[in-house]
Amino acid sequence: MRTNQPKTIYLSEYKVPAYLVDSVDLRFELFDDGARVHSTLSVRRNPESADVSAPLTLDGDSLKLEHVALNGEELAASAYEDTGDQLVISKVPAGFELTVVTWIEPHNNTRLEGLYKSSGMFCTQCEAQGFRCITYFPDRPDVMARYRTRIEADKSTCPVLLSNGNDVDRGDLDNGRHFVTWEDPFPKPSYLFALVAGDLVEKQDTFTTCSGRDIDLRIYVEPRNAAKCEHAMDSLKRSMRWDEEAYGREYDLDIFMIVAVDDFNMGAMENKGLNIFNSSCVLASQETATDLAFQRIEAIVAHEYFHNWSGNRVTCRDWFQLSLKEGFTVFRDSTFSADVGSPTVKRIEDVTLLRTAQFAEDAGPMAHPVRPASYMEITNFYTLTIYEKGAEVVRMIHTLLGPDLFRKGSDLYFERHDGQAVTTDDFVKAMEDASGRDLTQFRLWYEQAGTPVLTVSDAYDAERGIYRLTIQQSVPDTPGQTDKKPQHIPFALGLLGADGEALPLSLESTADDESAPTERVLELTEASHTFEFHGLTQKPVPSLLRHFSAPVRVVYPWTREQLIFLMSHDPDGFNRWDAGQRLAVDVIQSLVGSPDFEVDPRLVDAYRALLSDSALDQALVAKMLQLPSEAYLIELSESPDVAAIHRAREKVLAHLATSLRDELLACFHRNAGAGAYEVSPESIARRSLRNTALAWLLMINDDTGRDLAVQQLSDADNMTDRMGALRALVNSDYAAERSQALSDFYERFQDDPQVVEQWFSVQSSSDRAGQLPQIQALLKHPAFDWKNPNKIRSVVGVFAGQNLAAFHNPDGSGYSFLGDQVCRLDDSNPQIAARLVTPLTRWQKFAPAYSSLMRSALERIRDKTGLSADLYEVVHKSLEV
Ligand SMILES: [Zn+2]
């Protein structure tokens, strides 16, 4: 814990490491009351470092130093300095062997960084800077070494001993102990080191690579979870095949392992050959996991696997380059999910997250470029900007180059930089070299924060048959950045005629109109562009930014007629959905704070048409029926009044449900389960439609809907339908049924932590069951655990992030509550505390009555004694703006 201002680290101050480490020999002695770590490094001066007299400086955190030796000779205490977070040895030869022995206490490690214990199992999390909590080391990603790891532990409590690479030696020791030695032939940075020791069972399978090598695949879980690994294993095999086919990337070790861990700060971690997963991101069965969880697991397994090349074989030079591996890998996993599922639905889901949460981050006090220029605490930069916007930036390169040149670029990148630690600029350079395209201006996407705004206007010249489109771009100011330059933006569009026909897009009057394409990607590079489309005999309806071809806001004066037209005619499924969202946003916004209340009947008609359109892709219909979320409506508003937005949205929802009651009942019955449960886009869409219909009916307290929900809750053969019924009941006014449903559900699933997390979330996200006194009661529930990040997220995180009307209670009680929990957590797990505080950091956005209360909650956190560096950075930056 620190009370002083943490140090700011700048990209501009990057220096190559003064020393390199060629190999790391580790020996772990694991005991109940601690662990002894013997580390022998083979070190040499870096010939590329200008600092030829630099001392050897190793990072450390919470270590008890027992022994230091240089070339086998123990060093006297006067020969080195142990400052607590650094071990400095001033006199060292040009090449030498350094041995360090440290003592650590995994069972007391509540930060869950480095080596810690989770339900009796030893496990590690080293990204970004956890390795320094295990032993003294130059803990930075550009120091890549070969690791050999010997683990020794009690054979009965830790029968399974795992680390990176291939298993090369094992045997028994005295006193009921045993050992296993692992050797990783690929040089890697310390953040990819992993160790697991515990009582685990394995699910085993084999994958034959494109060159015919057999890979041993293993998923390790606690014995009670043995039956829940099949989906993750299938997902892994699909991912391995896909990466061979789509990117030409073959797996490189003899074995690939996944371990499920209950207490984990993140979702999952791509350690070389030994991925460690949050249990909630790997375990699934029809009875315990929803469709959403199945899809999420598949995407995360793929993401971590894909890192083997985009992250591990080619890694980041420094943490400012985090998006090099994350943006590219999110793009890769998102393309994979689109390929194995519904591409339009996947795009809608990605864009929903981006527009709701990343745009908010980009407009808030923590706004930063995809490649930040500075940070205090790197764990605060595992953000939507680095991941999701970073992926959009790679997607735009894909759009600009086309699939073939993009693949040529990625091949060149992997070939040129295999075994190296590189920068986002190296990635773009490979794309340029392979394609011959100049991406100089495009690089601004990595340097400038903020979401560009495109203001579009148009005019039709009937006499000459010309449609003129003017697009102006501006990038808003963000903390520390003003007067930004125009960015290079791919802008996909089409034009539709009165009957919905796709019109040819001729940019020149002489062109043969008939052969012109009906969709184009315009490249915007200036502050303003005007495009002329020739040969048009009628004023078209523009379909702008198709597929969401760039992460920007588009401002265009849509009429409701145009939006309704696009909802049913746009050949781009994404823009159909988007038109529906824009229409619903427009209707809801017009009712916010308005005393009279009349919902535009055209919205009801549009939804009626959707509910009965069985020709349209039902997965798309299911998405189109979801009204824009409160979070998105808030994001779109200036100075939002949360209670007024909540009321307007609820009223529109109730009005739609009342007007469409018969259609909803028909939709529910039409989509009743048919045949065995399967996780295919069609059956997911069916369950989604059915549960949306149920939720809407319960929203208006319809007794038939209530009976259907109670029935479904008891009869369901899968968690999606069971959870759909529970959620509908919890969000209704049927108080007796709600509490009965909640207690029956808990009774049935209380021994399954991942289901209990869902049970917490369904309550904390509900404005009926999740008011503050009920949230406080959940914190005292026997299943709640302050040491488990998933439980904290499912109650405190969901309440503040999803139950917006309750969190933004005008009396400020939600804010003080969050402040109290954040302060409490800061002492045990600062990383989680700094993440949970995010909703308060947006205080400036809200109407004055809210923002002053949010600000004072933040100030109370700021004044806590012993504030961690994590929280210090977030709280101070949000108060400084
Ligand atoms: Zn990742």
Residues whose N, C-alpha, C, O or C-beta is under 5 A from the ligand:
A	BS01	ZN	E326
